């Protein structure tokens, strides 16, 4: 008579308190042994699984299957009732892998009445990840409890959104592409988490060049450049490792890293060298736990653009230290006429690079949330592991907006060159106006920008002794002149402030005029500052 498989075995009514440990192994030829305190009894030689629950949990208890001879299966099940036991499940070597189950009794029993008598209570707590998440900009700006001067209209030079003032609309070809996609009704469903293949091909074709070749498989589409940075950081670094981040630098790098349990090491940028990296300082920060170097070019908040020779020096450091680069190039090609943007991947012969970009800035549509990661790995250092990791991470939110994906190829191919040229002409004109006006103000030292949408201004704090730092300076600027500039402490660089240069020309002139009035009112020369210091 063939053995009967699938016969359930139920656990005892009041089991002892147990500790369950499971591990997967390949069955060996050792026979199954049941050891009890009172003696031994053989179980079936073939594999067996035992799962133990109290009676109140039987509704969710999985049936336990035994296989063996009919005589073995007919053995009474009361053998399961015992005070302490150890089960080892093995089998013959020709059997498929199975679960080994070890149950070790503590000898204590739990009264069902006591378990039922437990009084439930709410205990909802914020996650550790949420507690670690910290945005330096919000931490400073949200504590600036200051009201603007009611006699003057507010001018905000703080927000890096080119659409705020309405003077920098996107191109008609861009909006027309999205409208047609919407009307087609063909892009309303879910897309692959890494983006549609045709859209990835379009991005690869747009950025492909002999120095840095790209195919669709090298492109991951993301929900904005911010998510691209998040995925790139998550795939390269583990909790307990560290990353190298520019100072001053975009605050999101620190926000993301700290939430993931990754240490941030800040390397210095040099204002006297147009915000080039202090390479000696950078290299001194590298250790065995360094996961990647984040490089932002063109820069937010500095508006700087690295030269080809400086990029080559950065690559030399990364190559010597075997550190991959996460390149934030969202402002790529947003450089003024006297400058040239060099994608760092075009200069790399061996350093693997994840380049992050998107539509937000160059196409002036930050709210559309379309970004991408370009994987440059000519020496196959990333290999399949990093690529597969990015795919898995992208599956957490299933990719960016499908409507924008549907329009992406047309946006990249048909946006006229004059649109880019006109945008840069406005930004360059604003930058020149702002730089010239602020340079004429005693106590301020602006650093001339070469691209992006920003300008950094040093505050010579010794000439403004009534203000303790850049935060107080900008607070008073709001309350007295209704002009809001972002204190550079938000970017880990005190005693500077950042100006956004995307507003209309007349607004820039008015803002600079108010800043001049403010500084003239509070400025003290060297002699006055010294006298005030002596009075303290």
C-alpha positions as CSV (number, residue, x, y, z in Angstrom):
1,X,0.0,0.0,0.0
2,X,1.6,3.3,-1.0
3,X,2.3,5.8,1.7
4,X,-0.3,8.5,2.4
5,X,1.1,12.0,2.2
6,X,-0.5,15.1,3.4
7,X,-1.8,13.9,6.7
8,X,-1.9,16.8,9.2
9,X,-0.4,16.7,12.6
10,X,-1.7,19.1,15.2
11,X,0.4,20.7,18.0
12,X,-0.3,20.2,21.7
13,X,-2.9,22.2,23.5
14,X,-0.5,24.0,25.9
15,X,3.0,24.0,24.4
16,X,6.0,25.1,26.3
17,X,7.6,28.5,25.6
18,X,9.9,27.8,22.6
19,X,12.6,29.4,20.6
20,X,12.3,28.6,16.9
21,X,15.2,28.7,14.6
22,X,15.1,27.6,11.0
23,X,17.7,27.2,8.4
24,X,17.7,25.8,4.8
25,X,20.0,22.9,4.1
26,X,20.4,20.0,1.8
27,X,19.1,16.8,3.3
28,X,21.7,14.3,4.2
29,X,21.5,10.6,4.6
30,X,21.3,10.8,8.4
31,X,18.0,9.4,9.7
32,X,15.5,11.6,11.4
33,X,15.9,11.6,15.2
34,X,13.4,12.6,17.8
35,X,15.0,13.1,21.2
36,X,12.9,13.4,24.3
37,X,13.7,13.7,27.9
38,X,12.2,10.2,28.5
39,X,13.8,8.5,25.5
40,X,13.8,8.3,21.7
41,X,11.2,7.5,19.1
42,X,11.9,7.3,15.4
43,X,10.0,9.6,12.9
44,X,9.8,8.9,9.2
45,X,13.1,8.6,7.5
46,X,11.9,11.0,4.8
47,X,11.8,14.7,5.6
48,X,9.2,16.2,7.9
49,X,8.2,19.7,9.0
50,X,6.8,20.5,12.4
51,X,5.1,23.8,13.2
52,X,3.9,24.4,16.8
53,X,1.2,26.8,17.8
54,X,-1.2,27.1,20.8
55,X,-4.8,26.2,20.1
56,X,-5.9,29.8,19.8
57,X,-3.6,30.1,16.7
58,X,-4.8,27.0,14.9
59,X,-6.8,29.1,12.5
60,X,-3.5,30.3,10.9
61,X,-1.4,27.2,11.6
62,X,-0.2,25.6,8.3
63,X,-0.8,21.9,7.9
64,X,2.2,19.8,8.6
65,X,2.9,17.2,6.0
66,X,4.5,13.8,6.7
67,X,5.6,11.3,4.2
68,X,6.6,7.7,4.9
69,X,5.3,4.1,5.1
70,X,1.7,3.5,6.2
71,X,3.0,1.8,9.4
72,X,5.0,4.8,10.3
73,X,2.2,7.2,9.6
74,X,-0.2,5.2,11.7
75,X,1.8,5.8,14.8
76,X,-0.2,7.8,17.4
77,X,0.3,11.6,17.4
78,X,0.3,11.9,21.2
79,X,4.0,11.5,21.0
80,X,4.1,15.3,20.2
81,X,2.9,16.1,23.8
82,X,6.0,16.5,26.0
83,X,7.7,18.8,28.3
84,X,10.9,19.4,26.4
85,X,12.3,18.1,23.1
86,X,14.7,18.7,20.3
87,X,13.8,18.0,16.7
88,X,16.4,17.5,13.9
89,X,15.0,16.9,10.5
90,X,17.3,15.3,7.9
91,X,16.9,12.9,5.1
92,X,18.8,10.9,2.5
93,X,21.2,12.7,0.3
94,X,19.2,12.1,-2.9
95,X,16.3,14.2,-1.6
96,X,15.6,17.8,-2.6
97,X,16.7,20.6,-0.2
98,X,14.3,21.0,2.7
99,X,13.8,23.1,5.9
100,X,15.6,21.9,9.0
101,X,13.6,22.8,12.1
102,X,15.1,23.1,15.6
103,X,12.8,23.7,18.6
104,X,14.5,24.3,21.9
105,X,12.3,24.4,25.0
106,X,12.8,26.9,27.8
107,X,10.9,24.7,30.1
108,X,8.4,27.5,30.9
109,X,4.8,27.5,30.0
110,X,2.5,30.3,29.1
111,X,-1.0,30.4,30.4
112,X,-3.5,31.2,27.6
113,X,-5.5,33.2,30.1
114,X,-2.6,35.5,30.7
115,X,-2.1,36.1,27.0
116,X,-5.8,36.9,26.5
117,X,-5.8,39.2,29.5
118,X,-3.2,41.6,28.0
119,X,-4.6,45.0,27.6
120,X,-3.9,46.5,24.2
121,X,-2.6,50.0,24.0
122,X,-1.5,52.3,21.2
123,X,2.2,52.6,20.7
124,X,2.7,54.2,17.3
125,X,6.2,55.8,16.9
126,X,8.0,57.6,14.0
127,X,10.6,55.4,12.3
128,X,14.3,55.8,12.9
129,X,14.7,56.9,9.2
130,X,12.2,59.7,9.7
131,X,14.0,60.9,12.8
132,X,17.3,60.9,11.0
133,X,16.0,62.9,8.1
134,X,17.1,66.6,8.3
135,X,16.9,69.4,5.8
136,X,19.4,72.2,6.6
137,X,17.4,74.7,4.5
138,X,14.1,74.0,6.3
139,X,15.8,73.9,9.7
140,X,17.1,77.5,9.2
141,X,14.3,79.1,7.1
142,X,11.5,77.7,9.2
143,X,12.9,79.2,12.3
144,X,13.3,82.7,10.8
145,X,10.2,84.2,12.5
146,X,10.4,87.6,10.8
147,X,7.8,89.7,9.1
148,X,8.6,91.8,6.0
149,X,8.4,95.5,6.0
150,X,4.6,96.2,5.2
151,X,5.6,99.4,3.4
152,X,7.6,97.5,0.8
153,X,6.5,94.6,-1.5
154,X,8.3,91.3,-0.9
155,X,11.0,90.3,-3.3
156,X,12.2,86.7,-2.8
157,X,15.6,85.9,-4.2
158,X,15.7,82.6,-2.4
159,X,13.8,79.9,-4.4
160,X,15.6,78.0,-7.1
161,X,12.4,77.7,-9.3
162,X,12.8,79.4,-12.6
163,X,9.0,79.5,-13.1
164,X,8.1,81.6,-10.1
165,X,8.2,85.1,-11.7
166,X,6.6,84.0,-15.0
167,X,9.3,85.6,-17.1
168,X,10.9,82.3,-18.1
169,X,8.3,80.1,-19.6
170,X,9.1,76.8,-21.3
171,X,9.1,76.5,-25.0
172,X,5.8,76.0,-26.9
173,X,7.1,72.9,-28.5
174,X,7.6,71.4,-25.0
175,X,4.0,72.1,-23.9
176,X,2.6,71.0,-27.2
177,X,4.3,67.6,-27.0
178,X,2.7,66.9,-23.6
179,X,-0.7,68.1,-24.8
180,X,-0.6,65.7,-27.7
181,X,0.4,62.8,-25.5
182,X,-2.5,63.6,-23.1
183,X,-5.0,63.8,-25.9
184,X,-3.8,60.5,-27.4
185,X,-4.9,58.6,-24.3
186,X,-2.1,56.1,-24.9
187,X,0.1,57.0,-21.9
188,X,-2.2,56.6,-19.0
189,X,-1.1,53.2,-17.6
190,X,1.9,52.0,-15.6
191,X,5.3,52.1,-17.2
192,X,8.3,49.9,-16.5
193,X,9.9,51.1,-13.3
194,X,13.1,52.2,-15.2
195,X,11.0,54.0,-17.8
196,X,9.7,53.0,-21.3
197,X,12.3,51.6,-23.5
198,X,11.7,54.1,-26.3
199,X,12.1,57.0,-23.8
200,X,15.4,55.6,-22.5
201,X,16.5,55.3,-26.1
202,X,15.7,58.9,-26.6
203,X,17.7,60.1,-23.6
204,X,20.7,57.8,-24.6
205,X,20.6,59.2,-28.2
206,X,20.5,62.8,-26.9
207,X,23.6,62.4,-24.6
208,X,25.5,59.8,-26.6
209,X,29.0,60.8,-27.9
210,X,32.2,59.0,-28.9
211,X,33.9,60.0,-25.6
212,X,31.0,58.7,-23.5
213,X,28.8,56.3,-25.5
214,X,25.4,55.5,-24.2
215,X,22.7,52.9,-24.9
216,X,19.1,52.6,-23.6
217,X,20.3,50.1,-21.0
218,X,22.6,52.8,-19.5
219,X,19.6,55.0,-18.7
220,X,17.3,54.9,-15.7
221,X,14.4,57.3,-15.8
222,X,13.4,58.8,-12.4
223,X,10.9,61.1,-10.8
224,X,13.0,64.3,-11.1
225,X,16.8,64.7,-10.6
226,X,16.3,64.5,-6.8
227,X,15.1,60.9,-7.1
228,X,18.0,60.2,-9.5
229,X,20.4,61.4,-6.8
230,X,18.6,59.3,-4.1
231,X,18.8,56.1,-6.2
232,X,22.4,56.7,-7.1
233,X,23.3,57.3,-3.5
234,X,21.3,54.3,-2.3
235,X,23.0,51.9,-4.7
236,X,26.5,53.1,-4.0
237,X,26.6,53.5,-0.2
238,X,25.6,51.4,2.8
239,X,24.8,52.6,6.4
240,X,28.0,53.2,8.2
241,X,29.9,54.3,5.0
242,X,30.7,57.9,4.1
243,X,30.3,60.1,1.1
244,X,32.2,63.2,0.0
245,X,30.0,66.3,-0.4
246,X,30.9,69.9,-1.5
247,X,30.8,72.8,0.9
248,X,29.0,75.0,0.0
249,X,26.7,72.5,-1.6
250,X,23.1,71.5,-2.4
251,X,21.5,70.5,1.0
252,X,19.6,67.5,-0.4
253,X,22.8,65.4,-0.4
254,X,23.1,65.6,3.3
255,X,19.3,65.2,3.8
256,X,19.3,61.9,1.9
257,X,22.6,60.6,3.3
258,X,21.6,61.1,7.0
259,X,18.2,59.4,6.5
260,X,20.1,56.3,5.1
261,X,22.6,56.2,8.0
262,X,25.4,57.4,5.7
263,X,28.1,59.8,7.1
264,X,28.7,63.0,5.2
265,X,32.2,64.4,4.8
266,X,32.4,68.0,3.5
267,X,35.2,69.0,1.1
268,X,35.8,72.7,0.6
269,X,35.2,74.8,-2.5
270,X,37.4,77.9,-2.9
271,X,35.6,81.2,-3.6
272,X,39.0,82.9,-4.5
273,X,39.4,80.3,-7.3
274,X,35.8,80.7,-8.7
275,X,34.6,77.8,-6.4
276,X,37.1,75.2,-7.6
277,X,37.5,72.1,-5.3
278,X,40.3,72.1,-2.8
279,X,41.7,68.9,-4.1
280,X,44.2,68.4,-1.3
281,X,41.4,68.7,1.3
282,X,39.2,66.4,-0.8
283,X,41.8,63.6,-1.0
284,X,42.6,63.9,2.7
285,X,39.0,62.9,3.5
286,X,39.0,59.6,1.7
287,X,39.2,56.4,3.8
288,X,38.3,52.7,3.5
289,X,34.6,53.6,4.2
290,X,34.3,56.2,1.5
291,X,31.5,55.0,-1.0
292,X,31.5,57.9,-3.5
293,X,32.3,61.4,-4.3
294,X,29.4,63.8,-5.1
295,X,30.3,66.5,-7.6
296,X,27.9,69.2,-8.7
297,X,28.8,71.0,-11.9
298,X,27.5,73.6,-12.7
299,X,27.0,74.4,-9.1
300,X,24.0,75.2,-6.9
301,X,24.5,77.4,-4.9
302,X,27.7,78.9,-6.4
303,X,26.8,79.3,-10.1
304,X,30.3,78.1,-10.9
305,X,31.4,75.9,-13.9
306,X,34.5,73.7,-13.7
307,X,37.1,73.9,-16.4
308,X,38.2,70.9,-18.4
309,X,41.6,70.9,-16.6
310,X,40.0,71.0,-13.2
311,X,37.6,68.1,-14.0
312,X,40.7,66.1,-15.1
313,X,42.3,66.8,-11.7
314,X,39.1,65.6,-9.9
315,X,39.2,62.4,-11.9
316,X,42.8,61.9,-11.1
317,X,41.9,62.0,-7.3
318,X,39.0,59.6,-7.8
319,X,41.2,57.2,-9.9
320,X,44.0,57.2,-7.3
321,X,41.6,56.5,-4.5
322,X,39.3,54.1,-6.5
323,X,36.2,56.2,-5.6
324,X,33.2,56.3,-8.0
325,X,31.6,59.7,-8.8
326,X,28.0,60.7,-8.5
327,X,27.8,63.7,-10.8
328,X,24.9,66.1,-10.3
329,X,24.7,67.7,-13.7
330,X,21.1,69.0,-13.6
331,X,22.4,72.4,-14.8
332,X,24.5,70.9,-17.6
333,X,24.7,73.2,-20.6
334,X,23.3,76.1,-18.6
335,X,26.5,78.0,-18.9
336,X,27.2,81.5,-20.1
337,X,28.7,82.3,-23.5
338,X,32.2,82.8,-22.2
339,X,32.2,79.3,-20.7
340,X,31.8,75.7,-21.8
341,X,30.2,72.8,-19.9
342,X,32.2,69.5,-20.0
343,X,30.3,66.4,-18.9
344,X,32.8,64.7,-16.6
345,X,32.1,61.3,-18.2
346,X,33.5,62.5,-21.5
347,X,36.9,62.9,-19.7
348,X,37.0,59.7,-17.7
349,X,38.9,56.7,-19.0
350,X,38.5,54.5,-16.0
351,X,36.5,56.2,-13.1
352,X,32.9,54.9,-13.1
353,X,30.3,57.6,-13.0
354,X,26.6,57.9,-12.3
355,X,25.5,61.2,-13.9
356,X,22.1,62.7,-12.7
357,X,20.1,65.1,-14.8
358,X,16.6,65.9,-15.9
359,X,14.2,68.4,-17.6
360,X,13.7,70.7,-14.6
361,X,16.2,73.5,-15.2
362,X,17.2,73.6,-18.8
363,X,13.7,73.1,-20.0
364,X,12.2,75.2,-17.2
365,X,9.7,72.6,-16.0
366,X,10.8,71.5,-12.5
367,X,7.2,70.4,-11.5
368,X,7.1,67.8,-14.2
369,X,9.4,65.6,-12.3
370,X,11.4,64.0,-15.1
371,X,14.9,63.0,-14.3
372,X,17.5,60.3,-15.3
373,X,20.6,58.5,-14.3
374,X,23.2,57.9,-17.0
375,X,25.5,55.0,-16.2
376,X,29.1,55.4,-17.5
377,X,31.2,52.4,-16.8
378,X,33.7,51.9,-19.6
379,X,35.9,49.5,-17.5
380,X,32.9,47.5,-16.2
381,X,33.8,48.4,-12.6
382,X,30.1,48.8,-11.7
383,X,29.3,45.6,-13.6
384,X,25.9,44.1,-13.4
385,X,25.6,44.5,-9.7
386,X,25.1,48.3,-9.7
387,X,22.9,48.2,-12.8
388,X,20.7,45.5,-11.2
389,X,20.7,47.4,-7.9
390,X,19.4,50.5,-9.7
391,X,16.6,48.5,-11.3
392,X,15.5,47.1,-8.0
393,X,15.6,50.4,-6.3
394,X,13.6,52.0,-9.1
395,X,10.8,49.5,-8.4
396,X,9.9,51.2,-5.2
397,X,7.8,53.9,-6.9
398,X,7.5,52.5,-10.5
399,X,9.1,55.4,-12.4
400,X,8.2,58.9,-13.4
401,X,5.1,60.4,-14.9
402,X,4.1,58.5,-18.0
403,X,2.6,61.6,-19.8
404,X,6.0,63.3,-19.6
405,X,7.7,60.1,-20.7
406,X,5.5,60.0,-23.7
407,X,6.5,63.5,-24.7
408,X,10.2,63.1,-23.8
409,X,11.5,62.1,-27.3
410,X,9.8,65.0,-28.9
411,X,11.0,67.4,-26.2
412,X,14.6,66.4,-26.6
413,X,14.5,66.4,-30.4
414,X,12.3,69.3,-31.3
415,X,13.0,72.0,-28.7
416,X,14.6,74.8,-30.8
417,X,18.2,75.9,-30.1
418,X,17.0,79.5,-29.8
419,X,15.0,78.6,-26.7
420,X,18.1,77.6,-24.8
421,X,20.0,80.6,-26.1
422,X,17.3,83.1,-25.0
423,X,17.1,81.6,-21.5
424,X,20.9,81.8,-21.1
425,X,20.9,85.4,-22.4
426,X,18.4,86.4,-19.7
427,X,20.3,84.6,-17.0
428,X,23.7,86.1,-18.1
429,X,22.3,89.6,-18.2
430,X,20.7,89.2,-14.8
431,X,24.0,87.8,-13.4
432,X,26.0,90.7,-14.8
433,X,23.5,93.3,-13.4
434,X,23.4,91.7,-10.0
435,X,27.2,91.2,-9.8
436,X,27.9,94.8,-10.8
437,X,25.3,96.3,-8.3
438,X,26.4,94.2,-5.4
439,X,30.1,94.7,-6.0
440,X,29.5,98.5,-5.5
441,X,28.1,97.9,-2.0
442,X,30.5,98.4,0.9
443,X,30.8,95.2,3.0
444,X,29.7,92.8,0.2
445,X,31.9,90.7,-2.0
446,X,30.0,88.8,-4.7
447,X,31.6,85.9,-6.6
448,X,31.0,86.2,-10.4
449,X,28.9,83.2,-11.6
450,X,29.5,81.4,-14.9
451,X,26.3,79.4,-15.2
452,X,23.3,77.9,-13.5
453,X,20.9,80.3,-11.8
454,X,22.7,81.5,-8.7
455,X,25.3,84.0,-7.3
456,X,27.0,83.8,-3.9
457,X,27.8,86.9,-2.0
458,X,30.2,87.2,0.9
459,X,29.2,89.3,3.9
460,X,32.3,91.0,5.5
461,X,30.9,90.5,9.0
462,X,33.5,92.7,10.6
463,X,31.8,95.6,9.0
464,X,28.4,94.6,10.3
465,X,29.2,94.0,14.0
466,X,25.5,94.2,15.1
467,X,24.8,91.0,13.3
468,X,26.1,87.8,14.7
469,X,26.0,85.8,11.5
470,X,24.5,85.5,8.0
471,X,21.2,84.3,9.3
472,X,20.7,87.4,11.4
473,X,21.9,89.6,8.5
474,X,19.3,88.1,6.1
475,X,16.5,88.2,8.8
476,X,17.0,91.9,9.2
477,X,17.1,92.4,5.4
478,X,13.6,90.9,5.3
479,X,12.2,92.9,8.2
480,X,13.7,96.2,6.9
481,X,13.7,95.9,3.2
482,X,11.4,93.0,2.4
483,X,14.1,91.2,0.4
484,X,14.7,87.5,1.1
485,X,18.1,86.0,0.3
486,X,19.0,82.5,1.5
487,X,21.7,82.5,4.2
488,X,24.5,80.3,3.1
489,X,24.5,78.5,6.4
490,X,21.9,76.5,4.6
491,X,24.7,75.2,2.4
492,X,27.2,74.7,5.3
493,X,29.0,78.0,4.4
494,X,28.4,80.8,6.9
495,X,28.7,84.5,6.3
496,X,27.6,84.3,2.7
497,X,24.1,84.5,1.1
498,X,22.8,83.1,-2.2
499,X,20.9,85.2,-4.7
500,X,18.7,83.6,-7.4
501,X,19.0,85.4,-10.7
502,X,15.9,84.2,-12.5
503,X,13.6,87.2,-11.8
504,X,12.8,90.1,-14.3
505,X,15.5,92.7,-14.7
506,X,13.5,95.5,-13.0
507,X,13.0,93.3,-9.9
508,X,16.8,92.6,-9.7
509,X,17.6,96.3,-9.9
510,X,15.0,97.1,-7.2
511,X,16.3,94.2,-4.9
512,X,19.9,95.4,-5.3
513,X,18.9,99.0,-4.5
514,X,17.2,97.9,-1.3
515,X,20.2,95.7,-0.3
516,X,22.5,98.7,-0.9
517,X,20.3,100.9,1.3
518,X,20.3,98.2,4.0
519,X,24.1,97.8,4.0
520,X,24.7,101.6,4.0
521,X,22.6,101.9,7.1
522,X,24.4,99.1,9.0
523,X,27.9,99.3,7.6
524,X,30.7,100.3,9.8
525,X,34.2,101.0,8.7
526,X,37.3,99.5,10.3
527,X,37.6,102.3,12.9
528,X,33.9,102.2,13.8
529,X,33.9,98.4,14.1
530,X,37.0,98.6,16.4
531,X,35.3,101.2,18.7
532,X,32.2,99.1,19.0
533,X,34.3,96.0,19.8
534,X,36.0,98.0,22.6
535,X,32.7,99.0,24.1
536,X,31.6,95.4,24.5
